[in-house]
Amino acid sequence: MKTKMMVAAMMIGCTVAAVPPVKKGPLIDGTAQSTAKARTAKGTSPKKTNAPAVSRSSKREVPPKNPPATAPRAPYRGAIAVDAATGRVLFADNEKTTGYPASCTKLMTFLLVLEDLRDGRYKLSDRATASAYAASMEPSKVDIRPGQSMTIEDLLYALMLKSANDGAVMLAEHAAKAHLSEQDASGKTPEELVAAFVARMNLRAQKLGMASTRYASPNGLPPPRGSKRGFDVSTAEDLAKLGRTLVAMPEATTYTSRASHTVTGGSGQPISFQNHNYFVPRNRDPQHLATPIPECDGLKTGYTAASGSSIVLTARRGDRRVIAVVLGSAGRHEREAAAGRILRDALDAVSVW
């Protein structure tokens, strides 16, 4: 049975709607896509849409067969909203249900790189060089070629706005080398370096109390056909814990709040890209499914055919910040409808309680 929570009274005009008591459970603790028929999130009125389908350009048009237990759902597999400062649950619906986070996996890659920068292991101006392995990643990507390089700063923007899968691997390899001696790093293949980084991702998840999360990649791509590598797995509850940790670092939203950005690519030419998070102000959704929320400044979207559509959002109103997560929606229509409603309600809740 689904558990729903809304633990704040909402101001509607001059009337305050009372919220019935709820039972709280403990906190145990990537992007174009084909669009399904429009459906709305629970609690919203059905609304017709004529938004055209968007084709997804990828080498893997037919992904690995999706296990029924982790299939995307309408409106989502799980969702949650929390107060970023305290972790107080504002809304929860199947928040402990596991799913594939797709490119929301990159949030952990982002966190580890930011922590490395904070600890002085490398600098934003340092350059990461692309291996053939990194360059072989499927879209979304910055189309870097083996031997070319980009700065860590530009790769962070590419990671969080463009959702660059090749950029995620470049950052993973660079970060892994920074945690090894020069001799040890020189003896590692790119795949071994990435495996070492993924081990760090899982260790960090454990320390954050993300009990249901298991990482298998730095970018959230499905495993290649025939591979023994599994999917990245998480829950809405776990992703909210990760989001809370990220927004506690003031520099994090620098890379997630822009509607668009231009970096210098591996060839030395400028590359411009648009944020996949259409709730960010001044961003424009070509399908008109998401309306920007003025207070929203992050964090990350995710999509694959196997995972469905997911999003981790954050917004700040005054001195109060919230995190909202929607995991495993059947399509962008469902994801944006649910995420927008949950984030707005969470902001209203912390404004009055």
C-alpha positions as CSV (number, residue, x, y, z in Angstrom):
1,M,0.0,0.0,0.0
2,K,1.3,3.4,-0.9
3,T,2.1,5.7,2.0
4,K,1.4,9.4,1.5
5,M,2.6,12.2,3.7
6,M,2.0,15.9,3.7
7,V,2.9,17.3,7.0
8,A,2.2,21.0,6.7
9,A,-1.0,23.1,6.5
10,M,-1.3,24.8,3.1
11,M,-2.4,28.4,2.7
12,I,-5.2,28.7,0.1
13,G,-6.4,32.3,-0.1
14,C,-7.3,33.2,3.4
15,T,-8.2,29.7,4.4
16,V,-5.8,27.2,6.0
17,A,-6.6,23.6,5.0
18,A,-5.9,21.2,7.8
19,V,-3.8,18.2,7.1
20,P,-4.7,14.9,8.8
21,P,-2.1,13.2,11.0
22,V,0.0,10.7,9.1
23,K,2.3,7.8,10.0
24,K,5.9,8.6,9.4
25,G,8.4,6.0,8.5
26,P,12.1,6.5,9.3
27,L,14.5,7.9,6.8
28,I,17.0,5.1,6.3
29,D,18.7,7.0,5.1
30,G,19.9,10.9,-17.3
31,T,18.0,13.8,-22.0
32,A,15.7,13.5,-24.7
33,Q,13.1,10.7,-24.7
34,S,10.1,9.3,-26.5
35,T,7.0,10.6,-24.8
36,A,4.1,8.4,-23.9
37,K,0.5,9.6,-23.9
38,A,-0.1,12.5,-21.5
39,R,-1.1,11.5,-18.0
40,T,-1.1,13.7,-14.9
41,A,0.2,13.0,-11.5
42,K,-2.2,11.8,-8.8
43,G,-4.3,14.5,-7.3
44,T,-4.3,16.6,-10.5
45,S,-7.0,17.0,-13.1
46,P,-6.6,15.1,-16.4
47,K,-5.3,17.4,-19.1
48,K,-5.0,16.8,-22.8
49,T,-1.9,17.6,-24.6
50,N,-0.8,17.8,-28.2
51,A,2.9,17.8,-27.4
52,P,4.7,16.0,-30.2
53,A,6.8,12.9,-29.5
54,V,10.5,13.5,-29.4
55,S,12.8,10.9,-30.9
56,R,15.8,9.7,-28.9
57,S,19.1,9.5,-30.8
58,S,21.1,6.7,-29.3
59,K,23.0,3.6,-30.3
60,R,20.8,1.6,-27.9
61,E,17.4,2.1,-29.3
62,V,16.3,-1.2,-27.8
63,P,17.7,-1.3,-24.3
64,P,18.2,-4.4,-22.2
65,K,14.9,-6.1,-21.2
66,N,13.4,-4.3,-18.3
67,P,12.7,-6.5,-15.2
68,P,9.0,-6.1,-14.2
69,A,10.0,-5.3,-10.6
70,T,11.7,-2.1,-11.7
71,A,9.5,-1.0,-14.6
72,P,8.6,2.7,-14.8
73,R,5.1,3.5,-13.5
74,A,2.5,6.2,-13.9
75,P,2.8,8.6,-12.3
76,Y,6.1,7.3,-10.8
77,R,7.7,4.5,-8.9
78,G,8.3,6.7,-5.9
79,A,8.5,10.3,-4.8
80,I,9.5,12.4,-1.8
81,A,9.9,16.0,-0.7
82,V,12.0,17.0,2.4
83,D,13.3,20.0,4.2
84,A,16.9,20.3,3.0
85,A,18.2,21.5,6.4
86,T,16.5,19.1,8.7
87,G,15.4,16.1,6.5
88,R,11.8,16.6,7.7
89,V,9.6,14.7,5.3
90,L,7.0,17.0,3.7
91,F,5.6,14.4,1.2
92,A,6.3,10.8,0.6
93,D,4.7,8.2,-1.7
94,N,6.5,4.8,-2.2
95,E,9.7,6.6,-1.3
96,K,11.4,3.3,-0.4
97,T,10.6,1.6,-3.7
98,T,13.7,0.9,-5.8
99,G,14.2,2.0,-9.4
100,Y,16.8,2.9,-11.9
101,P,17.9,6.5,-11.4
102,A,19.5,6.8,-14.9
103,S,21.4,10.1,-15.2
104,C,20.5,11.1,-11.6
105,T,23.4,8.7,-10.9
106,K,25.6,11.6,-12.0
107,L,24.7,13.4,-8.8
108,M,27.0,11.1,-6.8
109,T,29.8,11.6,-9.4
110,F,29.2,15.3,-9.0
111,L,29.5,15.1,-5.2
112,L,32.7,13.1,-5.2
113,V,34.4,15.5,-7.6
114,L,33.3,18.5,-5.5
115,E,34.6,16.9,-2.4
116,D,38.0,16.2,-4.2
117,L,38.2,19.9,-5.2
118,R,37.4,21.0,-1.7
119,D,40.2,18.7,-0.4
120,G,42.7,20.0,-2.9
121,R,43.2,16.8,-4.8
122,Y,43.0,18.7,-8.1
123,K,41.8,22.1,-9.3
124,L,38.9,23.4,-11.5
125,S,41.6,24.5,-14.0
126,D,43.2,21.1,-14.3
127,R,42.5,19.2,-17.5
128,A,41.1,15.7,-17.8
129,T,42.1,13.7,-20.9
130,A,39.6,11.5,-22.7
131,S,40.4,7.8,-23.0
132,A,39.0,5.7,-25.9
133,Y,36.7,4.2,-23.3
134,A,35.3,7.6,-22.2
135,A,34.9,8.7,-25.9
136,S,32.9,5.5,-26.6
137,M,30.0,6.4,-24.3
138,E,26.6,6.8,-25.8
139,P,24.7,10.1,-25.9
140,S,24.1,12.5,-24.3
141,K,27.8,13.5,-24.7
142,V,30.2,16.3,-25.6
143,D,31.6,14.2,-28.4
144,I,35.1,14.3,-27.2
145,R,37.8,12.3,-29.0
146,P,40.5,10.1,-27.4
147,G,43.5,12.2,-26.4
148,Q,41.5,15.5,-26.3
149,S,41.0,17.2,-22.9
150,M,38.7,19.6,-21.1
151,T,39.0,21.5,-17.8
152,I,37.4,20.0,-14.7
153,E,35.2,23.1,-14.5
154,D,33.9,22.7,-18.0
155,L,33.3,19.0,-17.5
156,L,31.2,19.8,-14.4
157,Y,28.9,22.0,-16.4
158,A,28.7,19.3,-19.1
159,L,27.9,16.7,-16.5
160,M,25.1,18.7,-14.8
161,L,23.5,20.6,-17.7
162,K,24.3,18.5,-20.8
163,S,24.3,15.2,-18.8
164,A,27.4,14.2,-20.7
165,N,28.1,10.5,-20.3
166,D,31.6,10.8,-21.8
167,G,32.3,13.7,-19.4
168,A,31.2,11.6,-16.4
169,V,33.7,8.9,-17.3
170,M,36.4,11.4,-17.9
171,L,35.8,12.9,-14.4
172,A,35.7,9.4,-12.9
173,E,39.0,8.4,-14.4
174,H,40.6,11.7,-13.4
175,A,39.3,11.4,-9.9
176,A,40.4,7.8,-9.5
177,K,44.0,8.7,-10.6
178,A,44.0,11.5,-7.9
179,H,43.4,8.8,-5.2
180,L,46.2,6.6,-6.4
181,S,50.0,7.0,-6.6
182,E,51.4,7.9,-10.0
183,Q,52.8,4.4,-10.3
184,D,49.6,2.7,-9.4
185,A,47.5,4.9,-11.7
186,S,49.8,4.3,-14.7
187,G,49.2,0.6,-14.4
188,K,45.4,0.8,-14.5
189,T,43.2,0.6,-17.6
190,P,40.4,3.2,-18.0
191,E,37.8,0.5,-17.1
192,E,39.8,-0.3,-13.9
193,L,40.0,3.4,-13.0
194,V,36.2,3.8,-13.4
195,A,35.6,0.6,-11.3
196,A,37.7,2.2,-8.5
197,F,35.6,5.4,-8.8
198,V,32.3,3.4,-8.7
199,A,33.6,1.7,-5.5
200,R,34.0,5.1,-4.0
201,M,30.5,6.0,-5.1
202,N,29.1,3.0,-3.2
203,L,31.2,3.7,-0.1
204,R,30.0,7.3,0.0
205,A,26.4,6.2,-0.5
206,Q,26.8,3.9,2.5
207,K,28.1,6.7,4.6
208,L,25.2,8.8,3.7
209,G,22.8,6.1,4.8
210,M,21.6,5.4,1.2
211,A,20.8,1.8,2.2
212,S,18.9,0.8,-1.0
213,T,21.4,2.4,-3.4
214,R,23.9,0.4,-5.5
215,Y,26.0,2.1,-8.1
216,A,27.4,0.3,-11.2
217,S,28.5,3.3,-13.3
218,P,29.4,7.0,-13.0
219,N,26.8,8.1,-15.5
220,G,23.7,5.9,-15.2
221,L,23.8,4.3,-18.6
222,P,22.2,0.8,-18.8
223,P,24.7,-2.1,-18.9
224,P,25.7,-3.1,-22.5
225,R,24.1,-6.2,-23.9
226,G,25.9,-9.3,-22.6
227,S,27.6,-7.4,-19.8
228,K,27.6,-8.8,-16.3
229,R,27.4,-5.2,-15.0
230,G,24.1,-4.4,-13.3
231,F,22.0,-1.3,-13.4
232,D,22.4,1.6,-11.0
233,V,19.7,1.2,-8.4
234,S,18.3,3.7,-5.9
235,T,15.1,5.0,-4.2
236,A,13.5,8.5,-4.0
237,E,14.4,8.5,-0.3
238,D,18.0,7.8,-1.0
239,L,18.3,10.4,-3.7
240,A,16.8,13.0,-1.4
241,K,19.6,12.3,1.1
242,L,22.2,12.7,-1.7
243,G,20.4,16.0,-2.7
244,R,20.6,17.3,0.8
245,T,24.3,16.6,1.0
246,L,24.9,18.4,-2.3
247,V,23.0,21.6,-1.5
248,A,24.9,21.9,1.7
249,M,27.9,22.7,-0.5
250,P,27.3,26.3,-1.8
251,E,29.2,25.7,-5.0
252,A,26.9,22.9,-6.1
253,T,24.1,25.0,-7.5
254,T,26.6,27.1,-9.5
255,Y,26.6,24.1,-12.0
256,T,22.9,23.3,-11.8
257,S,21.1,26.6,-11.8
258,R,21.9,27.9,-15.3
259,A,19.4,27.6,-18.2
260,S,22.3,27.3,-20.6
261,H,26.1,27.5,-20.7
262,T,29.0,27.5,-23.1
263,V,32.2,25.6,-22.5
264,T,35.4,24.9,-24.5
265,G,35.2,21.4,-26.0
266,G,38.0,19.0,-26.6
267,S,38.7,20.4,-30.0
268,G,39.1,23.9,-28.6
269,Q,35.8,25.1,-30.1
270,P,33.0,26.4,-27.9
271,I,30.1,24.1,-27.1
272,S,26.8,25.5,-25.9
273,F,24.1,23.4,-24.3
274,Q,20.7,23.8,-22.5
275,N,19.9,22.6,-19.1
276,H,17.7,19.4,-19.2
277,N,15.9,20.7,-16.1
278,Y,13.1,22.8,-17.4
279,F,12.0,24.0,-13.9
280,V,15.1,26.3,-13.7
281,P,14.2,29.9,-14.4
282,R,14.7,31.3,-17.9
283,N,14.8,27.8,-19.3
284,R,12.3,26.9,-22.0
285,D,10.8,23.5,-22.4
286,P,10.3,22.7,-26.1
287,Q,7.4,20.4,-25.2
288,H,5.8,22.8,-22.8
289,L,5.5,20.2,-20.1
290,A,7.4,22.0,-17.3
291,T,6.8,25.6,-16.2
292,P,9.9,27.2,-14.6
293,I,9.7,27.7,-10.8
294,P,11.4,31.0,-9.8
295,E,13.1,29.5,-6.7
296,C,14.4,26.3,-8.5
297,D,18.2,26.1,-8.9
298,G,18.8,22.4,-9.5
299,L,19.5,19.6,-9.6
300,K,19.3,16.8,-12.2
301,T,17.1,14.9,-14.6
302,G,17.5,11.3,-15.8
303,Y,16.0,9.1,-18.5
304,T,16.5,5.7,-20.2
305,A,13.9,3.5,-21.7
306,A,14.5,0.9,-18.9
307,S,14.4,3.5,-16.1
308,G,11.7,5.8,-17.2
309,S,12.0,9.5,-16.3
310,S,13.4,10.7,-13.0
311,I,14.3,14.1,-11.5
312,V,15.9,15.5,-8.3
313,L,14.8,19.1,-7.7
314,T,15.8,21.7,-5.2
315,A,14.5,25.2,-4.6
316,R,14.9,27.9,-2.0
317,R,12.4,30.3,-0.6
318,G,13.8,32.8,1.8
319,D,16.1,30.9,4.1
320,R,14.3,27.6,3.6
321,R,15.3,25.0,1.0
322,V,13.6,21.9,-0.1
323,I,14.5,18.8,-2.1
324,A,11.9,17.0,-4.2
325,V,12.5,13.7,-6.0
326,V,10.4,11.8,-8.5
327,L,11.8,8.4,-9.5
328,G,10.8,6.1,-12.4
329,S,7.9,8.0,-14.1
330,A,6.5,6.3,-17.2
331,G,7.1,9.5,-19.2
332,R,8.1,13.1,-19.1
333,H,4.4,14.1,-18.9
334,E,4.0,12.2,-15.6
335,R,7.4,13.3,-14.2
336,E,7.0,17.0,-14.8
337,A,3.4,17.1,-13.6
338,A,4.2,15.3,-10.4
339,A,7.6,17.0,-9.8
340,G,6.2,20.5,-10.3
341,R,3.3,19.9,-8.0
342,I,5.4,18.3,-5.2
343,L,8.0,21.0,-5.3
344,R,5.5,23.8,-5.2
345,D,3.6,22.2,-2.4
346,A,6.8,21.6,-0.4
347,L,7.8,25.3,-0.8
348,D,4.4,26.3,0.4
349,A,4.7,23.9,3.4
350,V,8.0,25.2,4.7
351,S,6.7,28.8,4.3
352,V,3.9,28.2,6.8
353,W,5.4,25.5,9.1
